[in-house]
Amino acid sequence: MQRFLEHGHTGTAGPEGPPPEVSARLARARVARLATLHDTAPRASPVTFAWTRGRVVWAVDDHKAKTGRRLRRLADIAADPRVSVLVDHYEEDWSALWWIEVLGTAAELRGHEATAALDALAARYPAYAERRPPGPVVGITPVAWRWWQAAD
């Protein structure tokens, strides 16, 4: 089994970002959990995402059943833009477990920034290449990173 961290099994970083192997692992993950603040409690939702231009980006799509495009998570972000994005890997061999968390500030992207984010999403997910999400598009700028992997 190839280890993705040569610098130990746990770590933290600020907005400058983590070691390259950590951000590369984040970029390869297929789904993340987005946590927003709702009133006094966090709310978590799975999201498809891309890591591009130093941000985690995601968009509201019309592929899955929703009650509309103004989702609760968008209202949460408008009220408090502090979010957490978590990617992880699980398997029965617990020596292969790992997770990466990005703490950041979320904002709705517009214009060229939104188009670039949609391009990155379409490059990752065939469903988005066939039918681009209508949006809104959200970008998360990291303010801190945390990561862990099982020790040998």
C-alpha positions in Angstrom: 0.0 0.0 0.0 1.4 3.4 -1.0 1.2 6.0 1.8 0.1 9.5 0.6 1.8 11.3 3.4 5.6 11.2 3.8 5.5 13.8 6.6 3.6 11.7 9.1 0.1 10.6 9.6 -1.6 13.9 10.8 -1.2 17.5 9.9 -2.6 21.0 9.8 -1.9 24.0 7.6 -3.2 27.5 7.2 -4.4 29.2 4.0 -1.0 28.6 2.4 -2.2 25.0 2.0 -0.9 21.5 2.8 1.9 19.5 1.3 1.3 18.7 -2.4 0.3 15.1 -1.7 -2.5 16.2 0.5 -4.0 18.6 -2.0 -3.6 16.1 -4.8 -5.5 13.5 -2.7 -8.3 16.0 -2.2 -8.4 16.8 -5.9 -8.8 13.0 -6.7 -11.7 12.4 -4.3 -15.0 12.0 -6.0 -17.4 13.3 -3.3 -17.2 15.5 -0.3 -19.3 16.4 2.7 -20.1 20.1 3.0 -20.9 21.3 6.5 -22.6 24.7 6.9 -23.9 26.5 10.0 -27.6 26.6 10.4 -28.8 28.6 13.4 -26.7 27.0 16.1 -26.2 23.6 14.6 -24.1 22.4 11.7 -25.7 20.8 8.6 -23.8 18.3 6.4 -24.6 17.5 2.7 -22.8 15.4 0.2 -21.5 17.4 -2.8 -19.7 16.7 -6.0 -16.8 19.2 -6.3 -13.6 20.2 -8.0 -10.4 21.6 -6.6 -9.4 24.4 -9.0 -7.6 27.7 -8.8 -7.0 27.2 -5.1 -10.6 26.7 -4.2 -13.1 23.9 -3.7 -16.0 24.5 -6.1 -19.5 23.0 -6.4 -22.7 23.9 -8.2 -26.4 23.3 -7.7 -27.4 20.8 -10.4 -30.7 19.6 -11.7 -29.7 15.9 -12.0 -30.9 14.9 -8.6 -34.3 15.6 -7.0 -34.4 18.8 -5.1 -37.2 21.2 -4.0 -35.6 24.0 -6.1 -32.3 25.6 -6.7 -32.2 27.9 -3.6 -31.1 25.1 -1.3 -30.9 25.4 2.5 -27.1 25.2 2.3 -27.1 28.4 0.1 -29.2 30.2 2.7 -26.8 28.9 5.4 -23.8 30.3 3.5 -25.5 33.6 2.9 -26.1 33.9 6.7 -22.6 32.6 7.7 -20.0 31.8 5.0 -17.8 29.7 7.3 -17.9 26.1 6.0 -16.1 22.8 6.2 -15.4 20.3 3.4 -14.5 16.8 4.3 -13.2 14.0 2.0 -12.3 10.6 3.3 -11.5 7.0 2.4 -12.8 4.0 4.2 -12.1 0.3 3.7 -12.1 -2.8 5.9 -8.3 -2.6 6.1 -8.1 0.2 8.6 -4.5 0.8 7.9 -5.7 2.4 4.6 -8.1 5.0 6.2 -7.6 8.7 5.7 -9.4 12.0 5.7 -8.8 15.6 4.7 -10.8 18.6 5.9 -10.8 22.1 4.4 -12.1 24.9 6.6 -13.0 27.9 4.5 -15.2 30.8 3.5 -17.8 30.2 0.8 -19.2 32.6 -1.7 -21.4 32.4 -4.7 -19.3 32.8 -7.9 -20.4 34.8 -10.9 -19.2 35.6 -14.4 -15.8 34.2 -15.5 -15.2 32.6 -12.1 -18.5 30.6 -12.3 -17.7 29.6 -15.8 -14.2 28.4 -14.9 -15.7 26.4 -11.9 -18.3 24.8 -14.2 -15.6 23.9 -16.7 -13.6 22.2 -13.9 -16.8 20.3 -12.7 -17.6 19.2 -16.3 -14.0 17.9 -16.7 -14.5 15.7 -13.6 -18.1 14.4 -13.9 -19.5 13.0 -17.2 -23.0 14.0 -16.2 -21.9 17.6 -15.9 -20.1 17.4 -19.3 -23.4 16.3 -20.9 -25.6 18.8 -19.0 -23.9 21.6 -17.1 -25.4 22.5 -13.8 -27.5 25.7 -13.9 -26.1 26.9 -10.6 -25.7 28.8 -8.4 -22.0 28.0 -8.3 -20.1 28.2 -5.0 -16.4 28.6 -4.3 -14.7 27.8 -1.0 -11.5 29.6 -0.2 -9.4 27.7 2.3 -8.4 29.3 5.6 -7.2 26.1 7.3 -6.5 22.5 6.5 -6.5 19.3 8.7 -5.6 15.8 7.6 -5.1 12.3 9.0 -4.2 8.9 7.8 -3.9 5.6 9.7 -0.5 4.8 11.0 1.2 1.6 10.1 
